[in-house]
Structure formats: C-alpha cells, structure tokens
Amino acid sequence: MQTASETAPPSLMTEARAYWERYLWHHRDPLTRRLHRVGSLVVLAGIGATLAGAGWVWLPLCTAIGYGFAFAGHWFVEKNRPLTFENPLRAGIANWVMFVYELFWDVEAELRRIAENPPDTADMGNQ
C-alpha cells in the first residue's frame, strides 16, 4: 500500500526545478544560449520601442524576430525541437530565468550539476 507522500503530486518548487533542469539541458550548447540571449534582447527592444511611442507594431515584430533567433539555435545548433511547442508559458518563463541566470550566475556550473543526473531526453524531439 502506498503512503500519502508517495501518491501526493510533486510540489510546485519540485516541478519547477525539474522543468528548469530539463529546459537548461535542452540548451546545452553555448551558441544556442547566445542566440536565445540575442532574441530576448530583440524582444526587450520591441517592448522599449512600443513604450517609447514608436507604435505597437514593434512588439509583435520584435517578438517574432526574437523567436527566430531562439528557434535557429534549436534547429541548427542543438538539432532539437523547441520546448515552446510543448508548453509555451513554461518555456517562456524558463527563457527569462535563463536570461537572468546568465547575467548573474554560472550557467556552465549549473549544467555540470545537471549532468550528474541528466533529465530524460527521449522526448526532446531530436531531429
């Protein structure tokens, strides 16, 4: 018979940590992360242009261009399917976490930690 703790759903933090590890593992190549960073900066420029009064069109345009950089990293560098297709909200949040993480912490050290017990990559959509 299973105990309550064995049948209880994982906590939000446990689930978020597992997704973060999977997300970062999906972005192991530094070039992929650089392309994501460029894409994120383009999106921030679009937000800035929109808020500065340049017109609302800059936000969707820069978002599309930003995704283009990120997707190029997956399709041409990592050769995998972007996690955005699976869960756009989680992947979007994880992208901004990765963006900030790269500014203030050591992503390579985090990847080495994850490599000790890598996430299952069977569903990463390798091409």
Backbone as CSV, one residue per row, in Angstrom:
resi,resn,N_x,N_y,N_z,CA_x,CA_y,CA_z,C_x,C_y,C_z
1,MET,0.836,-1.182,0.000,0.000,0.000,0.000,0.882,1.248,0.000
2,GLN,0.517,2.238,-0.812,1.303,3.463,-0.907,0.917,4.437,0.196
3,THR,1.917,5.173,0.662,1.646,6.197,1.654,1.171,7.456,0.949
4,ALA,0.645,8.395,1.724,0.145,9.649,1.154,1.257,10.408,0.451
5,SER,2.465,10.383,1.004,3.569,11.121,0.379,3.988,10.499,-0.954
6,GLU,3.743,9.210,-1.125,4.096,8.545,-2.375,3.077,8.828,-3.476
7,THR,1.848,9.134,-3.095,0.807,9.394,-4.086,0.529,10.879,-4.268
8,ALA,1.093,11.715,-3.402,0.857,13.155,-3.492,1.545,13.719,-4.728
9,PRO,0.928,14.721,-5.345,1.572,15.342,-6.509,2.830,16.084,-6.062
10,PRO,3.781,16.222,-6.965,5.007,16.934,-6.599,4.699,18.392,-6.263
11,SER,5.500,18.958,-5.401,5.296,20.357,-5.041,5.621,21.235,-6.246
12,LEU,5.118,22.434,-6.199,5.357,23.377,-7.283,6.846,23.628,-7.467
13,MET,7.585,23.760,-6.377,9.020,24.007,-6.468,9.756,22.802,-7.053
14,THR,9.356,21.599,-6.665,9.979,20.394,-7.207,9.730,20.309,-8.703
15,GLU,8.502,20.602,-9.095,8.135,20.570,-10.509,8.871,21.659,-11.296
16,ALA,8.972,22.853,-10.708,9.672,23.953,-11.376,11.154,23.622,-11.530
17,ARG,11.770,23.044,-10.503,13.191,22.670,-10.568,13.409,21.626,-11.667
18,ALA,12.529,20.629,-11.728,12.657,19.584,-12.751,12.518,20.178,-14.147
19,TYR,11.578,21.116,-14.321,11.405,21.730,-15.641,12.620,22.590,-15.985
20,TRP,13.125,23.334,-15.013,14.310,24.163,-15.248,15.484,23.313,-15.710
21,GLU,15.698,22.195,-15.036,16.805,21.319,-15.412,16.620,20.779,-16.815
22,ARG,15.409,20.386,-17.143,15.117,19.888,-18.493,15.307,21.003,-19.528
23,TYR,14.827,22.197,-19.186,14.945,23.333,-20.099,16.407,23.674,-20.352
24,LEU,17.178,23.787,-19.273,18.581,24.141,-19.437,19.338,23.045,-20.178
25,TRP,19.011,21.799,-19.917,19.656,20.685,-20.622,19.356,20.761,-22.115
26,HIS,18.214,21.284,-22.440,17.783,21.466,-23.828,18.580,22.584,-24.514
27,HIS,19.342,23.343,-23.713,20.111,24.486,-24.208,21.580,24.351,-23.812
28,ARG,22.124,23.156,-23.976,23.497,22.892,-23.530,24.547,23.644,-24.323
29,ASP,24.351,23.808,-25.602,25.354,24.450,-26.441,25.365,25.966,-26.172
30,PRO,26.539,26.526,-25.891,26.615,27.970,-25.622,26.087,28.833,-26.770
31,LEU,26.232,28.369,-28.012,25.716,29.137,-29.146,24.187,29.219,-29.097
32,THR,23.541,28.149,-28.708,22.078,28.179,-28.573,21.676,29.222,-27.543
33,ARG,22.373,29.238,-26.423,22.053,30.218,-25.375,22.341,31.639,-25.851
34,ARG,23.411,31.829,-26.630,23.703,33.152,-27.180,22.590,33.611,-28.116
35,LEU,22.123,32.701,-28.967,21.034,33.050,-29.881,19.762,33.388,-29.106
36,HIS,19.488,32.665,-28.016,18.343,32.996,-27.168,18.525,34.378,-26.544
37,ARG,19.742,34.682,-26.110,20.017,35.976,-25.487,19.781,37.103,-26.487
38,VAL,20.256,36.927,-27.722,20.021,37.935,-28.763,18.516,38.089,-28.991
39,GLY,17.814,36.964,-29.085,16.365,37.016,-29.277,15.664,37.739,-28.142
40,SER,16.088,37.479,-26.924,15.488,38.149,-25.758,15.776,39.644,-25.787
41,LEU,16.976,40.022,-26.189,17.315,41.450,-26.287,16.478,42.136,-27.370
42,VAL,16.214,41.431,-28.466,15.365,41.988,-29.526,13.949,42.209,-28.980
43,VAL,13.439,41.260,-28.196,12.105,41.415,-27.601,12.103,42.614,-26.646
44,LEU,13.138,42.744,-25.827,13.213,43.891,-24.918,13.262,45.207,-25.702
45,ALA,13.951,45.210,-26.836,13.979,46.406,-27.684,12.584,46.715,-28.215
46,GLY,11.844,45.674,-28.577,10.468,45.874,-29.047,9.572,46.439,-27.960
47,ILE,9.748,45.946,-26.738,8.980,46.483,-25.609,9.344,47.955,-25.405
48,GLY,10.644,48.234,-25.446,11.097,49.616,-25.268,10.570,50.537,-26.349
49,ALA,10.626,50.091,-27.591,10.135,50.913,-28.704,8.636,51.163,-28.573
50,THR,7.906,50.142,-28.193,6.456,50.289,-28.026,6.142,51.280,-26.909
51,LEU,6.825,51.110,-25.776,6.586,52.014,-24.646,7.039,53.443,-24.940
52,ALA,8.041,53.581,-25.814,8.538,54.913,-26.174,7.635,55.609,-27.186
53,GLY,6.614,54.912,-27.653,5.664,55.541,-28.561,5.951,55.329,-30.029
54,ALA,6.833,54.391,-30.352,7.158,54.150,-31.760,6.061,53.378,-32.485
55,GLY,5.083,52.905,-31.761,3.984,52.162,-32.363,3.926,50.742,-31.831
56,TRP,2.712,50.227,-31.754,2.511,48.896,-31.185,3.089,47.794,-32.052
57,VAL,3.302,48.046,-33.336,3.753,47.021,-34.266,5.133,46.474,-33.888
58,TRP,5.930,47.271,-33.164,7.268,46.823,-32.799,7.260,45.635,-31.852
59,LEU,6.266,45.547,-31.001,6.230,44.443,-30.035,6.046,43.086,-30.718
60,PRO,5.016,42.885,-31.542,4.909,41.579,-32.207,6.026,41.328,-33.216
61,LEU,6.480,42.378,-33.894,7.562,42.213,-34.861,8.840,41.745,-34.164
62,CYS,9.200,42.402,-33.085,10.420,42.026,-32.367,10.275,40.677,-31.677
63,THR,9.067,40.352,-31.232,8.836,39.035,-30.640,9.048,37.942,-31.691
64,ALA,8.517,38.148,-32.889,8.709,37.158,-33.960,10.185,37.023,-34.326
65,ILE,10.888,38.135,-34.408,12.319,38.086,-34.724,13.077,37.383,-33.590
66,GLY,12.718,37.691,-32.351,13.361,37.048,-31.202,13.179,35.545,-31.212
67,TYR,11.955,35.099,-31.500,11.714,33.657,-31.611,12.525,33.051,-32.749
68,GLY,12.709,33.798,-33.823,13.519,33.307,-34.939,14.940,32.982,-34.504
69,PHE,15.537,33.860,-33.710,16.880,33.590,-33.194,16.878,32.346,-32.309
70,ALA,15.900,32.261,-31.406,15.839,31.120,-30.490,15.622,29.814,-31.252
71,PHE,14.692,29.816,-32.190,14.407,28.596,-32.948,15.607,28.185,-33.794
72,ALA,16.347,29.145,-34.321,17.556,28.815,-35.099,18.538,28.040,-34.229
73,GLY,18.641,28.435,-32.966,19.520,27.712,-32.052,19.119,26.265,-31.889
74,HIS,17.822,26.029,-31.830,17.349,24.645,-31.668,17.501,23.852,-32.963
75,TRP,17.044,24.425,-34.068,17.011,23.672,-35.314,18.396,23.454,-35.914
76,PHE,19.273,24.453,-35.823,20.565,24.358,-36.498,21.732,24.021,-35.579
77,VAL,21.624,24.335,-34.297,22.735,24.089,-33.379,22.467,22.838,-32.542
78,GLU,21.410,22.850,-31.760,21.097,21.717,-30.883,20.469,20.549,-31.643
79,LYS,19.829,20.857,-32.763,19.113,19.849,-33.559,18.001,19.187,-32.736
80,ASN,17.227,20.030,-32.046,16.099,19.513,-31.277,14.888,20.428,-31.456
81,ARG,13.780,19.988,-30.913,12.512,20.714,-31.033,12.383,21.680,-29.860
82,PRO,12.086,22.961,-30.113,11.926,23.910,-29.015,10.823,23.480,-28.042
83,LEU,11.085,23.644,-26.762,10.091,23.289,-25.748,8.877,24.212,-25.790
84,THR,8.992,25.324,-26.501,7.872,26.249,-26.670,6.672,25.543,-27.294
85,PHE,6.925,24.584,-28.187,5.828,23.875,-28.840,5.073,22.990,-27.860
86,GLU,5.740,22.580,-26.795,5.132,21.706,-25.799,4.358,22.511,-24.750
87,ASN,4.972,23.561,-24.240,4.349,24.370,-23.195,4.880,25.799,-23.308
88,PRO,4.215,26.646,-24.083,4.726,27.990,-24.345,4.917,28.841,-23.090
89,LEU,4.009,28.753,-22.136,4.117,29.582,-20.937,5.327,29.186,-20.095
90,ARG,5.461,27.903,-19.815,6.613,27.440,-19.031,7.930,27.731,-19.738
91,ALA,7.976,27.482,-21.043,9.206,27.716,-21.795,9.547,29.206,-21.813
92,GLY,8.536,30.051,-21.937,8.775,31.489,-21.919,9.332,31.952,-20.584
93,ILE,8.746,31.457,-19.501,9.251,31.805,-18.171,10.677,31.292,-18.013
94,ALA,10.922,30.044,-18.410,12.261,29.460,-18.279,13.279,30.226,-19.121
95,ASN,12.863,30.742,-20.281,13.774,31.531,-21.103,14.233,32.775,-20.354
96,TRP,13.288,33.483,-19.712,13.668,34.695,-18.985,14.474,34.353,-17.736
97,VAL,14.188,33.214,-17.114,15.026,32.767,-15.993,16.447,32.514,-16.491
98,MET,16.571,31.832,-17.630,17.892,31.560,-18.195,18.606,32.875,-18.547
99,PHE,17.885,33.824,-19.098,18.447,35.132,-19.456,19.042,35.800,-18.221
100,VAL,18.283,35.855,-17.135,18.759,36.477,-15.900,19.867,35.641,-15.268
101,TYR,19.699,34.321,-15.302,20.702,33.420,-14.721,22.065,33.636,-15.371
102,GLU,22.064,33.809,-16.675,23.330,34.018,-17.387,23.978,35.351,-17.024
103,LEU,23.181,36.333,-16.649,23.734,37.627,-16.262,24.428,37.584,-14.900
104,PHE,23.875,36.788,-13.986,24.333,36.856,-12.600,24.990,35.587,-12.057
105,TRP,24.794,34.456,-12.705,25.316,33.196,-12.186,26.048,32.428,-13.278
106,ASP,26.567,31.289,-12.938,27.381,30.473,-13.830,26.529,29.338,-14.422
107,VAL,26.071,29.536,-15.642,25.236,28.536,-16.309,26.010,27.245,-16.527
108,GLU,27.272,27.363,-16.881,28.074,26.153,-17.117,28.172,25.308,-15.847
109,ALA,28.308,25.942,-14.690,28.345,25.195,-13.423,27.005,24.503,-13.182
110,GLU,25.928,25.179,-13.504,24.591,24.573,-13.355,24.452,23.383,-14.297
111,LEU,24.950,23.498,-15.515,24.903,22.379,-16.461,25.754,21.205,-15.981
112,ARG,26.897,21.491,-15.376,27.729,20.405,-14.822,26.984,19.697,-13.685
113,ARG,26.271,20.472,-12.869,25.485,19.870,-11.784,24.386,18.975,-12.365
114,ILE,23.702,19.468,-13.376,22.621,18.699,-14.003,23.178,17.460,-14.690
115,ALA,24.374,17.546,-15.236,24.986,16.416,-15.950,25.225,15.221,-15.034
116,GLU,25.301,15.450,-13.741,25.479,14.345,-12.790,24.262,13.427,-12.775
117,ASN,23.100,13.974,-13.073,21.857,13.209,-13.148,20.990,13.847,-14.236
118,PRO,21.370,13.661,-15.515,20.683,14.380,-16.598,19.217,13.973,-16.737
119,PRO,18.390,14.927,-17.164,16.982,14.618,-17.398,16.824,13.684,-18.591
120,ASP,15.687,13.029,-18.642,15.389,12.123,-19.763,15.262,12.970,-21.034
121,THR,16.005,12.607,-22.050,15.980,13.366,-23.302,15.231,12.631,-24.413
122,ALA,14.561,11.553,-24.058,13.862,10.767,-25.088,12.781,11.598,-25.775
123,ASP,12.207,12.563,-25.061,11.124,13.332,-25.648,11.575,14.738,-26.093
124,MET,12.884,14.916,-26.292,13.390,16.227,-26.664,13.222,16.525,-28.144
125,GLY,12.731,15.590,-28.903,12.438,15.841,-30.300,13.665,16.014,-31.162
126,ASN,14.694,15.238,-30.897,15.895,15.337,-31.724,15.542,15.049,-33.170
127,GLN,16.103,15.865,-34.050,15.803,15.711,-35.474,16.762,14.748,-36.116
